[in-house]
Amino acid sequence: AQKVTQAQTEISVVEKEDVTLDCVYETRDTTYYLFWYKQPPSGELVFLIRRNSFDEQNEISGRYSWNFQKSTSSFNFTITASQVVDSAVYFCALKGNTPLVFGKGTRLSVIA
Amino acid sequence: GAVVSQHPSRVICKSGTSVKIECRSLDFQATTMFWYRQFPKQSLMLMATSNEGSKATYEQGVEKDKFLINHASLTLSTLTVTSAHPEDSSFYICSARRIPGKSSSYEQYFGPGTRLTVT
C-alpha cells in the first residue's frame, strides 16, 4: 500500500521566517514519483514540483527548496523568507503503480 | 503548459436532483482522467479513474450508480451526481493524465474544481 504522511496539520509563522513542511512516504514500488502542490483559498491546486525516485538531487526554485532522502523516505519542502502570499494548504503526493495518493495536507499561515 | 478546465465552477442544486460536471483537457489529449472529492479541511480523495472509451474504475466505498462517469473522448470526462443529497456537498476536482511524450515522465494536471452545494 502507498501512504503519505504529513504530520504537521497546521503551521503558523511570521513573515520572513523560514519554514519546512515535512512529508514522509511509504511504498514498495521501486519506481515512483513525488509531488508537492499548493492549494490557496480559491481551491485550485497549484503544481510545485515533481521528483522521480531515481533523482535524489535536491532542488531550489527561488524561495522554495526540496530535500528528497530515500534513506528516510522523506521529501521535505522549505520556504525561505516566507511571505503572506505563501499562506495556503500544501499537499505532498506519491504516485507509484497505483493512482496518485495525497497526504492530509499542511495548512500554512504566514502572518504579517 | 497543460490546462484542464471544469464547468461549472460552482453549482447549487436541490436535494434529489442530478448535477453534471464537465472536465476538459484544453491543449492535450488525456487517455486517463481522475475524479477527486475534497471535504472541507480534508485531503483529496480519489473517487474514480476513467479511461477513454471504457468504464470507470471506482474506489472502494464510492457508489458507481450515484456518481456516473463518462469519458467519451480524449479531452472530455463528465461526472454526474445523481439524486444529490446534502452530504454530497463537496469540492470536486478532476485531473487528466497527459499521454507521455519523449520524457516519459508522469504528468497529471488538475482542474480548478467545482464546488457543489446541495440544499
Interface residues (C-beta under 8 A of the other chain):
Chain A: Y33 Y37 S42 G43 E44 L45 F47 R50 N52 F91 K95 P99 L100 V101 F102 G103 K104 G105 R107
Chain B: F34 K41 Q42 S43 L44 L46 T49 F91 I93 S95 S105 Y106 E107 Q108 Y109 F110 P112 G113 R115
